[in-house]
Amino acid sequence: MSQFIDGSQEQLQASTEAGLAIVDKEAGVTSHDVVASLRRIFAQRRVGHAGTLDPDATGVLLVGFGKMTRLLRFLSTLPKTYIGEIVLGESTDTQDSSGEVVSFHDMSGVNLEEVRQGAAGLTGEISQIPPMVSAVKIDGVRMYDLARKGIEVERPPRKVTVSDFTVEDQIEHLVFPFSVTCSAGTYVRTLVHDLGVSLGGGAHLRNLRRVAIGQFDVDRATKVGDLTLGHLISPAQALSFMPFVTPSKSVLDRVVHGAPVAKVDLEAVGDGPWAVLGESGNLVAIYEAVGLDKAKPAVVLAS
């Protein structure tokens, strides 16, 4: 990691004024740990992440620096793809392999086709009850803090979308590899738990790995210890999935000051939001629709 520390303070701060790192998180560290490490390595105070990964999980974690932290909410809504393993016959108090086994189930007669049918029943728009070990707040308190104290509370179900849930043949007795693509806010451990219940028993999640967030796949990701300034991508690159507009200079002058503009002047098509580019191709702002014919700033990066 000395390559970061050897650079001047000014160079580090300039390089991380607004950038995104695609991190391959390792097991055994929290998403917060990753942010803290990169804050120290890059000498940058403004660092944040989009889409928390559990400590035991590995894979894609998007980390923003500087002004990029203001744009992370647009990345948090992107669909996610995971791979992992379903362990049938054992339910745990955390719904994954980090917890204690709370019940055993004889599921030796369950075959691959039945597991696949169960997975098919958990695709599309479904309701999930968040696990007690989630970061969801109840009356201002995160549920995992309540769970640590042995307190269980009623959790309202939430709607999520599972667009793909593919199960492969078992690699061990009652252990089935799977891949799932789902909307933001989906609890994969709960998906596996609910699958076990639907098959007449129980199950827990093992070896979860996030292989993609939107267009950011694990092949582009880098482990924290291997990250260099050259790995950071610009806000414009990070939001390349969003419709881009390049308005005239007179309109751009209003945009950089956060003024509402007419959609026709912004040269915007569709419902938005839109990434507004400056003359040099840099990301200047994100604008959102207001009514049928106007747009207002959601985030302004230039001043």
Backbone bond lengths (Angstrom), bond angles and torsions (degrees), N, CA, C in turn:
res aa  C-N    CA-C-N  psi(-1)  N-CA   C-N-CA  omega(-1)  CA-C   N-CA-C  phi
1 M - - - 1.457 - - 1.524 112.78 -
2 S 1.333 117.62 0.20 1.450 121.05 -176.03 1.524 112.05 -62.85
3 Q 1.339 117.43 -22.79 1.454 119.76 -178.38 1.518 111.43 -61.09
4 F 1.338 118.45 -27.13 1.455 121.22 177.09 1.523 110.12 -77.09
5 I 1.308 115.77 -44.58 1.444 121.43 -172.30 1.519 111.47 -71.54
6 D 1.340 117.89 -29.07 1.446 121.17 -178.33 1.531 112.48 -69.98
7 G 1.343 117.28 -25.06 1.452 120.07 -179.45 1.520 110.86 -71.89
8 S 1.344 116.91 158.40 1.458 120.43 178.75 1.514 110.39 -69.85
9 Q 1.324 115.79 156.38 1.465 121.33 178.33 1.527 109.86 -59.06
10 E 1.341 116.94 -40.63 1.462 120.78 -178.01 1.531 111.20 -64.59
11 Q 1.335 115.85 -41.05 1.466 120.20 -179.51 1.520 110.51 -64.86
12 L 1.332 116.66 -43.43 1.458 120.13 -179.58 1.519 111.05 -63.01
13 Q 1.334 116.39 -45.02 1.463 119.83 -178.03 1.515 111.26 -66.74
14 A 1.344 117.23 -39.03 1.465 120.17 179.23 1.513 111.22 -65.87
15 S 1.333 116.86 -39.73 1.460 120.93 -177.03 1.518 112.12 -71.11
16 T 1.319 116.40 -24.26 1.467 119.57 -177.68 1.524 112.04 -110.96
17 E 1.327 117.21 20.01 1.460 120.22 179.42 1.527 110.80 -60.96
18 A 1.325 116.34 -35.32 1.467 121.32 176.96 1.516 107.96 -160.82
19 G 1.319 117.29 97.81 1.460 120.70 -179.44 1.511 111.42 -153.84
20 L 1.327 115.60 162.87 1.459 121.99 -179.32 1.520 109.59 -124.37
21 A 1.323 116.18 131.50 1.458 122.30 173.84 1.518 109.23 -105.51
22 I 1.330 116.33 134.33 1.468 121.50 174.93 1.522 105.57 -99.71
23 V 1.317 115.34 101.56 1.464 122.13 -172.27 1.520 110.11 -95.62
24 D 1.326 115.93 141.00 1.460 121.99 169.65 1.532 106.22 -99.08
25 K 1.316 115.86 94.07 1.466 120.21 -176.55 1.521 111.09 -68.43
26 E 1.317 114.76 138.17 1.453 120.27 177.73 1.519 110.55 -92.79
27 A 1.319 117.01 162.72 1.464 121.65 178.80 1.524 109.83 -71.51
28 G 1.333 115.26 151.07 1.455 120.22 174.79 1.511 114.95 93.89
29 V 1.320 118.25 -2.72 1.464 121.50 176.52 1.521 108.82 -126.53
30 T 1.323 115.94 150.57 1.453 120.49 177.47 1.528 109.79 -85.42
31 S 1.317 115.91 164.93 1.460 120.29 174.51 1.527 109.99 -61.68
32 H 1.335 116.77 -35.82 1.462 121.45 177.21 1.527 110.61 -63.94
33 D 1.339 117.26 -38.37 1.468 120.60 176.84 1.523 111.17 -60.05
34 V 1.332 116.61 -41.11 1.462 120.90 179.41 1.528 110.07 -62.21
35 V 1.319 116.42 -45.71 1.465 120.71 179.13 1.526 110.60 -60.87
36 A 1.335 116.91 -44.40 1.465 120.61 -179.48 1.527 111.26 -62.44
37 S 1.333 116.87 -40.06 1.464 120.45 179.35 1.524 111.11 -65.34
38 L 1.318 117.08 -44.15 1.462 120.30 -178.22 1.525 111.33 -72.02
39 R 1.318 117.05 -31.72 1.467 119.61 174.94 1.530 110.31 -60.83
40 R 1.316 115.83 -40.96 1.468 120.64 179.94 1.531 111.22 -73.77
41 I 1.327 116.81 -45.01 1.466 120.87 -176.50 1.521 111.59 -63.59
42 F 1.342 116.67 -43.56 1.454 120.73 -176.03 1.527 113.42 -92.01
43 A 1.333 116.43 2.28 1.471 120.81 -179.63 1.531 111.27 52.45
44 Q 1.311 116.54 44.17 1.464 123.10 -177.68 1.523 108.53 -126.37
45 R 1.318 116.73 125.69 1.467 120.35 -178.23 1.523 111.80 -78.08
46 R 1.333 117.28 -36.09 1.462 120.85 -175.42 1.524 109.67 -90.10
47 V 1.319 115.20 93.82 1.463 122.41 179.21 1.522 108.03 -136.23
48 G 1.318 117.10 136.52 1.464 121.14 177.76 1.516 109.95 -151.46
49 H 1.326 116.15 170.14 1.468 119.96 -179.19 1.521 110.90 -127.71
50 A 1.320 115.16 160.70 1.463 122.06 178.35 1.515 108.69 -119.22
51 G 1.323 117.01 116.92 1.464 120.54 176.11 1.509 113.29 86.05
52 T 1.320 117.48 89.35 1.459 122.74 -177.14 1.526 111.73 -62.77
53 L 1.343 114.93 141.55 1.460 122.13 170.54 1.521 108.59 -112.04
54 D 1.328 116.96 139.28 1.464 121.03 176.16 1.526 110.16 -60.41
55 P 1.334 117.97 153.60 1.467 120.48 -179.67 1.530 113.91 -54.03
56 D 1.336 117.67 -40.10 1.465 120.26 -178.15 1.520 113.27 -77.38
57 A 1.326 116.83 -17.20 1.463 120.67 -177.26 1.525 110.47 -81.68
58 T 1.335 115.50 154.98 1.462 121.76 177.78 1.528 108.91 -123.10
59 G 1.338 114.47 171.46 1.459 118.24 171.75 1.508 114.24 114.45
60 V 1.328 114.93 -157.88 1.461 122.56 -166.98 1.526 111.82 -67.50
61 L 1.330 114.49 124.65 1.460 123.19 172.86 1.520 106.54 -133.34
62 L 1.325 117.13 122.62 1.464 121.61 -179.28 1.523 109.45 -91.02
63 V 1.324 115.88 124.52 1.460 121.59 -177.00 1.520 109.00 -121.81
64 G 1.328 116.02 124.38 1.456 121.30 -179.00 1.513 112.14 -103.12
65 F 1.345 115.61 147.54 1.456 122.69 179.50 1.523 109.48 -120.03
66 G 1.332 115.73 142.95 1.451 120.62 175.48 1.519 112.04 58.35
67 K 1.331 115.61 -131.85 1.461 120.37 -176.89 1.527 112.73 -63.78
68 M 1.323 117.01 -19.14 1.467 120.09 178.68 1.529 110.84 -62.78
69 T 1.316 117.99 -25.41 1.469 119.80 179.81 1.531 111.44 -62.34
70 R 1.329 117.05 -25.56 1.467 120.43 179.14 1.522 112.17 -75.63
71 L 1.337 115.66 -12.65 1.466 120.47 -177.65 1.523 113.08 -104.38
72 L 1.331 116.66 -3.64 1.465 119.83 -174.08 1.524 112.46 -62.90
73 R 1.327 117.33 -27.30 1.470 118.66 -179.23 1.527 112.22 -63.37
74 F 1.324 116.78 -26.41 1.466 119.27 177.79 1.528 111.28 -76.27
75 L 1.327 116.53 -25.59 1.463 120.93 177.16 1.528 110.92 -82.68
76 S 1.334 116.58 -29.63 1.468 120.33 -177.32 1.520 112.81 -63.74
77 T 1.326 116.88 -24.00 1.466 120.32 -177.33 1.523 113.46 -86.77
78 L 1.338 117.44 -4.05 1.463 120.13 -178.63 1.531 110.85 -69.22
79 P 1.341 117.92 149.66 1.467 120.40 176.62 1.526 110.97 -65.96
80 K 1.336 114.95 153.44 1.462 121.53 -178.89 1.518 110.58 -119.25
81 T 1.342 115.67 149.31 1.463 121.48 174.66 1.517 108.87 -123.91
82 Y 1.330 115.30 133.45 1.462 122.04 -177.24 1.529 109.92 -128.82
83 I 1.327 114.59 155.92 1.457 121.03 164.63 1.527 107.47 -125.01
84 G 1.302 116.32 156.25 1.460 120.01 -179.93 1.513 110.23 -177.01
85 E 1.314 115.00 -164.18 1.462 121.21 -178.46 1.520 110.47 -132.80
86 I 1.314 114.93 134.14 1.462 122.87 174.74 1.522 108.18 -93.54
87 V 1.324 116.82 123.69 1.464 121.54 176.36 1.524 107.90 -107.77
88 L 1.331 115.93 104.95 1.460 120.60 -179.66 1.531 110.67 -80.54
89 G 1.327 115.00 149.72 1.460 120.62 172.47 1.511 115.01 97.45
90 E 1.332 118.23 -9.29 1.462 121.51 179.61 1.523 109.81 -134.75
91 S 1.338 116.41 125.83 1.462 121.57 174.32 1.522 108.48 -105.79
92 T 1.336 116.82 139.16 1.460 120.35 179.19 1.529 110.09 -118.87
93 D 1.333 115.26 163.85 1.461 119.13 -177.34 1.528 112.75 -73.87
94 T 1.334 117.69 -11.61 1.459 121.26 176.45 1.523 112.43 -110.92
95 Q 1.318 116.92 -1.45 1.460 124.60 -177.14 1.530 112.50 69.17
96 D 1.337 117.53 7.64 1.461 120.57 174.14 1.521 109.47 -139.48
97 S 1.328 116.28 -177.67 1.463 120.73 -172.33 1.521 113.55 -75.11
98 S 1.334 118.30 -5.95 1.464 120.43 177.95 1.525 111.99 -78.71
99 G 1.340 117.08 -14.62 1.454 120.24 -174.94 1.514 113.78 -96.42
100 E 1.323 114.09 -178.85 1.463 121.78 177.45 1.524 109.71 -89.24
101 V 1.331 116.06 139.35 1.466 120.22 176.56 1.521 108.89 -68.40
102 V 1.328 115.69 126.15 1.463 120.45 -178.28 1.526 112.40 -108.63
103 S 1.335 117.09 -15.92 1.465 118.80 177.41 1.529 109.60 -160.70
104 F 1.336 114.22 149.65 1.461 121.90 176.00 1.522 109.13 -114.09
105 H 1.320 116.61 149.71 1.457 121.65 -177.95 1.525 108.45 -139.12
106 D 1.311 115.42 134.98 1.461 119.57 176.00 1.524 108.48 -80.58
107 M 1.335 116.50 102.08 1.460 121.80 -178.78 1.529 110.15 -121.71
108 S 1.320 116.10 26.24 1.463 120.76 -175.98 1.524 112.56 -63.83
109 G 1.340 116.85 -20.38 1.458 119.83 -179.21 1.519 113.83 -88.40
110 V 1.335 117.95 -2.99 1.468 120.62 -178.02 1.524 109.93 -78.24
111 N 1.325 116.76 130.41 1.469 120.43 -179.17 1.529 110.99 -110.24
112 L 1.325 115.59 175.29 1.457 121.66 -176.14 1.513 112.24 -59.39
113 E 1.314 117.12 -42.99 1.461 119.97 -177.79 1.525 111.17 -62.20
114 E 1.316 116.73 -39.39 1.468 119.86 178.37 1.528 111.14 -66.26
115 V 1.333 116.54 -38.73 1.462 119.51 177.93 1.527 109.93 -65.01
116 R 1.320 116.74 -41.33 1.461 120.24 179.15 1.528 111.72 -65.43
117 Q 1.320 116.77 -37.93 1.461 119.63 176.98 1.532 110.57 -65.45
118 G 1.328 116.07 -39.02 1.462 119.84 176.82 1.513 111.50 -63.90
119 A 1.339 116.75 -40.45 1.459 121.01 178.33 1.524 110.78 -65.01
120 A 1.338 116.57 -39.54 1.469 120.42 178.69 1.521 110.85 -61.58
121 G 1.334 116.00 -33.12 1.462 120.30 178.26 1.514 113.65 -71.81
122 L 1.323 116.49 -10.21 1.464 121.40 179.79 1.527 111.33 -112.28
123 T 1.330 116.88 26.16 1.460 121.21 174.94 1.520 109.57 -109.04
124 G 1.327 115.38 166.94 1.450 120.43 -173.81 1.519 109.87 84.33
125 E 1.315 116.71 -159.47 1.466 120.41 176.34 1.520 109.16 -81.05
126 I 1.320 116.43 123.52 1.459 121.79 -178.14 1.526 109.41 -132.83
127 S 1.320 116.20 166.43 1.466 122.15 175.05 1.521 109.07 -103.06
128 Q 1.317 116.19 137.13 1.457 121.96 175.82 1.518 109.93 -126.49
129 I 1.316 116.06 143.99 1.461 121.30 169.37 1.521 106.98 -99.35
130 P 1.337 118.89 116.14 1.467 120.45 -177.40 1.525 111.40 -56.71
131 P 1.330 117.60 141.08 1.466 119.74 178.23 1.525 111.16 -68.04
132 M 1.322 116.81 157.58 1.455 120.50 179.59 1.521 112.30 -63.98
133 V 1.313 118.09 -21.76 1.462 120.46 -178.68 1.534 111.86 -89.72
134 S 1.329 117.54 14.51 1.460 120.56 -179.70 1.525 110.04 -85.42
135 A 1.345 115.19 170.24 1.461 121.43 -179.62 1.525 112.22 -90.21
136 V 1.331 117.52 5.57 1.461 120.83 178.20 1.531 109.23 -61.93
137 K 1.342 115.64 140.39 1.460 119.99 -179.36 1.522 111.31 -95.70
138 I 1.317 116.56 136.59 1.458 124.18 171.72 1.524 106.79 -120.15
139 D 1.338 116.64 116.88 1.466 121.81 -176.78 1.524 111.29 53.13
140 G 1.345 115.10 40.11 1.451 120.45 175.49 1.510 116.01 82.35
141 V 1.327 118.21 0.14 1.464 121.81 -178.40 1.525 108.61 -114.96
142 R 1.337 116.99 131.11 1.461 120.13 178.70 1.523 109.48 -68.79
143 M 1.344 114.70 139.89 1.462 119.22 -173.32 1.516 112.40 -64.64
144 Y 1.347 117.67 -32.04 1.462 116.79 -179.63 1.527 111.33 -66.86
145 D 1.347 117.71 -26.00 1.467 119.92 174.70 1.530 110.65 -69.56
146 L 1.338 115.84 -37.99 1.469 119.62 175.96 1.524 110.45 -66.90
147 A 1.344 116.09 -40.99 1.465 120.33 -178.26 1.525 110.96 -61.88
148 R 1.340 116.85 -37.87 1.468 120.31 179.40 1.525 111.32 -62.37
149 K 1.338 116.59 -27.84 1.457 121.25 179.53 1.529 112.43 -90.86
150 G 1.341 115.57 4.48 1.456 119.78 -179.98 1.508 113.97 77.57
151 I 1.327 116.72 17.93 1.462 121.52 -178.29 1.521 109.14 -99.49
152 E 1.313 117.14 128.94 1.462 121.74 175.58 1.509 108.89 -116.92
153 V 1.326 116.83 132.27 1.459 121.68 -178.95 1.519 109.40 -123.56
154 E 1.320 114.89 162.51 1.460 120.03 177.72 1.523 109.11 -71.83
155 R 1.342 116.37 132.68 1.459 121.29 -179.78 1.516 109.65 -115.71
156 P 1.324 117.50 128.17 1.470 118.89 177.68 1.516 110.47 -69.01
157 P 1.335 117.92 140.45 1.469 120.68 177.37 1.522 110.71 -67.93
158 R 1.321 116.07 156.07 1.456 120.68 177.14 1.524 109.13 -133.46
159 K 1.314 115.03 150.14 1.456 121.04 179.86 1.534 110.35 -84.42
160 V 1.316 116.12 132.43 1.468 122.04 174.08 1.520 107.56 -136.23
161 T 1.325 116.04 167.73 1.460 120.62 179.94 1.526 109.88 -123.94
162 V 1.319 115.70 125.26 1.459 122.34 175.68 1.529 106.73 -109.46
163 S 1.319 116.70 108.30 1.471 119.95 -175.84 1.523 112.50 -85.91
164 D 1.340 116.93 -22.06 1.465 119.86 177.83 1.519 109.30 -153.52
165 F 1.328 116.29 134.82 1.466 122.24 176.69 1.524 105.90 -142.12
166 T 1.322 116.01 96.31 1.464 122.85 -174.19 1.523 109.97 -108.33
167 V 1.322 116.58 128.47 1.464 122.22 -178.71 1.526 108.94 -114.69
168 E 1.336 115.46 134.52 1.465 122.10 178.87 1.528 110.38 -102.34
169 D 1.332 116.46 169.53 1.463 121.34 -178.65 1.525 110.36 -64.00
170 Q 1.328 115.52 150.53 1.460 120.67 -173.24 1.533 112.11 -63.18
171 I 1.351 114.23 143.10 1.466 121.29 178.63 1.530 110.98 -102.04
172 E 1.322 115.88 -19.07 1.454 124.00 171.29 1.518 106.02 -140.68
173 H 1.312 116.88 172.73 1.459 119.53 178.33 1.523 109.84 -59.51
174 L 1.353 116.08 117.41 1.457 124.40 178.33 1.530 113.58 63.87
175 V 1.325 117.56 23.53 1.468 121.65 174.79 1.530 108.04 -118.04
176 F 1.337 116.03 118.01 1.462 122.07 -173.54 1.532 110.21 -120.20
177 P 1.340 118.23 120.67 1.472 119.99 172.70 1.531 109.84 -67.20
178 F 1.323 115.68 151.45 1.466 119.15 179.64 1.522 109.43 -150.33
179 S 1.317 114.80 163.75 1.466 122.62 168.08 1.519 107.80 -132.31
180 V 1.328 115.99 146.90 1.458 120.08 -179.39 1.523 109.03 -144.26
181 T 1.328 114.96 136.53 1.461 121.28 172.30 1.518 107.26 -116.44
182 C 1.325 116.09 128.96 1.462 119.16 -169.79 1.534 110.81 -149.66
183 S 1.314 114.59 167.66 1.455 120.41 178.89 1.520 110.68 -75.02
184 A 1.321 115.06 162.59 1.459 120.13 174.17 1.526 108.85 -59.23
185 G 1.329 116.23 143.09 1.449 120.66 179.24 1.513 114.85 91.35
186 T 1.341 117.38 -1.61 1.463 120.98 178.01 1.524 109.77 -80.41
187 Y 1.329 116.82 133.76 1.462 121.31 175.63 1.522 108.38 -96.60
188 V 1.335 115.78 109.78 1.461 119.60 -177.05 1.522 110.24 -67.88
189 R 1.322 117.76 -36.02 1.464 120.16 178.21 1.533 110.52 -60.96
190 T 1.332 116.33 -37.42 1.465 120.01 178.61 1.517 110.85 -71.59
191 L 1.329 116.81 -34.66 1.464 121.11 175.83 1.527 110.01 -59.49
192 V 1.337 116.68 -45.08 1.466 121.36 179.35 1.528 110.31 -67.52
193 H 1.325 116.54 -42.42 1.473 120.53 177.63 1.531 110.76 -58.55
194 D 1.343 115.68 -47.24 1.466 119.79 -178.24 1.527 111.23 -66.50
195 L 1.327 116.93 -32.23 1.458 120.21 176.18 1.528 110.12 -62.89
196 G 1.328 116.49 -45.32 1.459 119.98 178.53 1.516 112.37 -59.37
197 V 1.325 115.93 -42.32 1.468 119.99 178.78 1.517 110.93 -64.12
198 S 1.351 116.22 -41.38 1.467 119.75 -178.53 1.525 111.96 -65.62
199 L 1.335 116.74 -21.63 1.467 121.01 178.84 1.528 111.92 -91.88
200 G 1.320 116.10 8.77 1.455 120.16 175.11 1.508 114.67 88.18
201 G 1.330 117.45 17.97 1.462 119.63 -179.56 1.507 111.11 -151.74
202 G 1.323 116.20 -118.84 1.455 121.29 -179.97 1.512 110.10 -158.51
203 A 1.316 116.61 167.57 1.463 121.53 -179.83 1.512 108.93 -161.38
204 H 1.327 116.06 160.64 1.455 120.54 170.74 1.519 109.92 -139.53
205 L 1.313 114.93 164.96 1.460 123.61 -175.44 1.523 110.67 -91.63
206 R 1.343 116.09 142.39 1.459 121.30 176.53 1.524 109.63 -138.45
207 N 1.335 115.68 145.05 1.476 122.67 172.79 1.528 113.31 55.36
208 L 1.322 116.33 53.37 1.468 119.96 179.26 1.532 110.44 -75.68
209 R 1.329 115.47 134.91 1.467 121.79 177.73 1.527 108.37 -139.06
210 R 1.323 116.32 125.27 1.469 119.96 176.52 1.514 107.92 -87.75
211 V 1.319 115.99 118.76 1.469 120.31 -174.91 1.522 112.72 -100.86
212 A 1.336 117.62 -9.56 1.468 118.61 177.74 1.521 110.56 -164.11
213 I 1.322 114.49 144.52 1.467 123.22 165.26 1.518 105.13 -123.76
214 G 1.330 116.32 108.52 1.456 118.71 -174.25 1.512 110.66 56.51
215 Q 1.338 116.75 -126.80 1.465 120.91 -179.08 1.521 112.73 -86.41
216 F 1.315 117.73 -1.34 1.463 121.01 -178.85 1.532 109.19 -91.23
217 D 1.347 115.95 101.42 1.458 118.43 -177.23 1.522 111.16 -102.94
218 V 1.315 114.80 167.11 1.465 120.63 -172.47 1.521 112.06 -65.62
219 D 1.332 118.40 -21.64 1.466 120.74 177.57 1.525 112.03 -65.02
220 R 1.328 116.38 -22.38 1.466 121.12 179.01 1.526 111.66 -95.91
221 A 1.319 117.44 -2.54 1.462 121.29 -173.72 1.523 111.59 -87.72
222 T 1.325 115.41 154.30 1.462 122.79 -177.85 1.519 109.43 -132.27
223 K 1.313 116.60 139.04 1.461 120.62 177.35 1.525 109.86 -67.68
224 V 1.323 115.69 151.70 1.464 121.21 -175.31 1.526 111.63 -52.80
225 G 1.320 117.85 -45.48 1.452 121.05 -176.78 1.504 114.69 -67.45
226 D 1.339 117.82 -15.06 1.464 121.84 -178.21 1.526 112.96 -104.92
227 L 1.336 117.89 -2.78 1.460 120.69 -176.24 1.528 111.52 -68.32
228 T 1.321 115.69 137.50 1.459 122.85 171.76 1.520 108.01 -125.33
229 L 1.324 115.30 169.80 1.457 119.15 178.00 1.526 111.37 -59.79
230 G 1.331 116.59 -29.90 1.455 121.08 -179.54 1.518 113.82 -67.72
231 H 1.331 117.22 -15.39 1.460 120.03 178.79 1.536 112.45 -80.61
232 L 1.330 117.37 -17.31 1.457 119.63 -177.31 1.520 110.87 -72.56
233 I 1.315 115.94 139.17 1.467 120.43 176.89 1.524 108.87 -110.41
234 S 1.311 116.19 154.65 1.463 121.66 -175.28 1.523 110.78 -75.68
235 P 1.344 117.16 161.73 1.470 119.86 174.84 1.525 113.22 -55.66
236 A 1.334 117.29 -39.01 1.466 119.85 179.24 1.525 111.16 -62.74
237 Q 1.333 116.90 -40.80 1.464 120.43 176.58 1.527 110.72 -68.04
238 A 1.327 116.90 -40.30 1.460 121.25 -177.69 1.522 111.85 -63.73
239 L 1.334 116.70 -32.08 1.468 121.02 -177.51 1.526 111.70 -105.81
240 S 1.321 116.48 27.49 1.469 120.19 -177.93 1.529 112.78 -65.71
241 F 1.341 117.44 -14.88 1.465 120.75 176.98 1.520 111.67 -76.47
242 M 1.312 117.41 -12.16 1.458 122.82 -175.14 1.528 109.94 -93.89
243 P 1.345 120.22 145.64 1.464 120.94 176.42 1.534 110.77 -59.65
244 F 1.331 116.64 134.36 1.453 122.18 -179.32 1.521 110.33 -102.31
245 V 1.321 116.13 145.40 1.466 121.53 172.41 1.525 108.11 -130.47
246 T 1.321 115.66 146.41 1.472 121.54 178.65 1.527 107.88 -129.85
247 P 1.315 117.36 82.52 1.469 120.58 -175.38 1.527 112.21 -72.55
248 S 1.320 115.52 171.77 1.461 121.77 178.83 1.520 110.39 -66.08
249 K 1.327 116.65 165.07 1.456 121.22 -177.54 1.524 111.52 -61.62
250 S 1.320 117.60 -37.76 1.464 119.77 -179.16 1.531 111.12 -65.57
251 V 1.323 116.65 -39.45 1.463 120.01 177.29 1.531 109.93 -71.46
252 L 1.321 116.17 -38.59 1.458 120.57 179.28 1.525 110.95 -61.20
253 D 1.313 117.33 -35.54 1.459 121.07 177.69 1.529 110.87 -62.03
254 R 1.317 116.46 -34.10 1.466 120.05 177.25 1.523 110.60 -76.34
255 V 1.332 116.55 -36.88 1.463 120.92 -179.42 1.522 111.66 -62.35
256 V 1.337 117.13 -44.14 1.470 119.36 -176.35 1.520 111.83 -66.70
257 H 1.332 116.86 -16.05 1.455 120.58 175.80 1.532 111.97 -101.25
258 G 1.352 115.56 7.71 1.460 119.16 173.48 1.510 115.19 75.99
259 A 1.314 117.76 23.71 1.459 120.64 -178.67 1.528 111.29 -83.24
260 P 1.337 118.73 142.17 1.470 120.58 172.11 1.530 109.82 -63.74
261 V 1.320 115.91 147.16 1.462 120.32 -179.80 1.525 108.89 -138.15
262 A 1.316 115.50 161.45 1.464 120.66 175.04 1.527 108.76 -74.01
263 K 1.331 116.14 142.22 1.465 119.87 179.01 1.520 111.31 -57.63
264 V 1.328 117.22 -37.12 1.462 120.17 -179.14 1.523 110.44 -65.79
265 D 1.337 117.49 -35.13 1.466 120.46 178.22 1.524 110.99 -72.45
266 L 1.333 115.63 -31.51 1.467 120.07 178.16 1.524 110.70 -76.20
267 E 1.352 115.89 -12.28 1.471 122.70 -176.10 1.527 110.17 60.80
268 A 1.348 114.71 38.52 1.461 121.08 -176.35 1.520 110.69 -94.90
269 V 1.325 115.77 140.07 1.460 122.66 178.61 1.525 107.55 -122.57
270 G 1.334 117.12 141.16 1.454 120.49 178.28 1.513 111.93 91.05
271 D 1.338 115.10 -162.73 1.459 120.95 -173.95 1.525 113.97 -97.64
272 G 1.335 117.60 -6.94 1.458 120.07 -179.32 1.526 111.80 77.08
273 P 1.334 116.85 -176.15 1.464 125.68 1.35 1.520 111.93 -72.15
274 W 1.362 114.74 166.25 1.448 120.86 -177.56 1.528 110.45 -123.02
275 A 1.315 115.66 141.01 1.455 121.45 173.51 1.525 107.67 -89.49
276 V 1.324 116.61 121.15 1.460 121.54 -177.47 1.526 108.65 -96.17
277 L 1.334 115.73 122.33 1.461 121.49 -178.47 1.520 110.81 -100.14
278 G 1.337 115.40 145.36 1.454 121.23 174.17 1.515 110.92 -84.39
279 E 1.328 115.55 -176.36 1.463 121.05 -175.77 1.526 112.30 -63.82
280 S 1.330 116.69 -28.61 1.467 119.97 -178.92 1.526 112.58 -93.64
281 G 1.339 116.71 6.36 1.458 120.63 179.07 1.514 114.16 87.19
282 N 1.333 116.41 5.38 1.466 120.33 177.93 1.520 110.06 -80.33
283 L 1.334 116.15 152.63 1.460 120.84 178.60 1.523 109.22 -77.62
284 V 1.321 116.05 121.89 1.459 121.85 -177.45 1.523 111.45 -98.29
285 A 1.353 116.23 -39.82 1.464 119.69 -174.94 1.520 110.00 -165.19
286 I 1.325 114.50 166.09 1.462 122.74 168.69 1.521 106.77 -115.80
287 Y 1.327 116.42 124.79 1.462 120.92 178.99 1.528 109.98 -113.45
288 E 1.334 114.93 146.82 1.468 122.50 179.39 1.521 109.80 -122.01
289 A 1.333 115.18 155.16 1.460 120.66 -178.62 1.523 111.27 -72.07
290 V 1.326 114.87 143.40 1.468 122.46 172.16 1.516 106.56 -128.25
291 G 1.324 115.96 108.62 1.450 118.48 -175.65 1.511 111.06 68.05
292 L 1.346 116.10 -151.04 1.454 120.40 -174.77 1.524 113.83 -89.92
293 D 1.330 117.13 -26.94 1.466 117.48 -169.55 1.524 115.23 -131.47
294 K 1.322 118.56 8.56 1.458 119.84 -179.19 1.523 110.67 -124.73
295 A 1.320 114.69 163.38 1.460 121.70 177.01 1.526 109.07 -139.30
296 K 1.321 115.25 144.65 1.465 119.99 179.67 1.534 108.98 -130.19
297 P 1.341 117.11 158.83 1.461 119.37 -176.88 1.533 111.82 -74.30
298 A 1.334 115.84 136.45 1.461 121.79 168.75 1.527 109.26 -95.35
299 V 1.342 115.12 -41.90 1.471 122.49 175.81 1.521 107.48 -143.76
300 V 1.327 116.52 134.84 1.460 121.98 172.94 1.524 107.63 -118.62
301 L 1.333 115.76 121.25 1.457 120.69 -178.94 1.523 111.64 -92.52
302 A 1.343 117.73 -35.00 1.462 121.34 -178.76 1.520 109.15 -87.63
303 S 1.304 115.76 158.79 1.463 120.76 176.93 1.529 109.03 -135.31
